[in-house]
């Protein structure tokens, strides 16, 4: 069967669109945490001491534990809140944090850089404030000396008692880098004393334009 000229042009146009779509990948997430997978892992020696000290002071541990094990979201190196499911969750499983920080060691480390722009989305509810805080370390390339330059909050959200999805941009503040140069930056979700925040579907992208 012979194609008519206009049919052939239409076919070429569709092929071009499909080819462009196939060769243009989506922007990768810097963070894409849905908190759907959790694991039980042994409580280490230093974590045991911290836990005993908190319990002796009458404080809550802030994470699920069972005998010598504690539960954490997969991909996190240290406890990161409690698993939430059922009606209290946003979608599938969620995480609830109280007086803690999550992700500083490993999960959200060395993912952000100065002079880059990012966008985020996150589902939250609870009482208090959600902080996503950076640990900005500078290094003198001449001698390797390091210095903390600051601990800015990249995201600060006062949460409500109902689930709500928040979006917005962020970037690192500007620092004097005449001596100490900023490399990769670590960060963590931080929940202050007396606050209780539920978290789900936390995503961050680097903005390319």
Beta strands, then each sheet from edge to edge (+ up, - down):
strand 1: 29-33
strand 2: 38-42
strand 3: 65-66
strand 4: 69-73
strand 5: 82-84
strand 6: 94-102
strand 7: 117-127
strand 8: 129-140
strand 9: 146-150
strand 10: 153-158
strand 11: 164-170
strand 12: 180-182
strand 13: 186-207
sheet 1: 1+ 13- 6+ 5-
sheet 2: 1+ 13- 7+ 11-
sheet 3: 1+ 13- 8+ 9-
sheet 4: 1+ 13- 8+ 10-
sheet 5: 1+ 13- 8+ 12-
sheet 6: 2+ 4- 3+
end
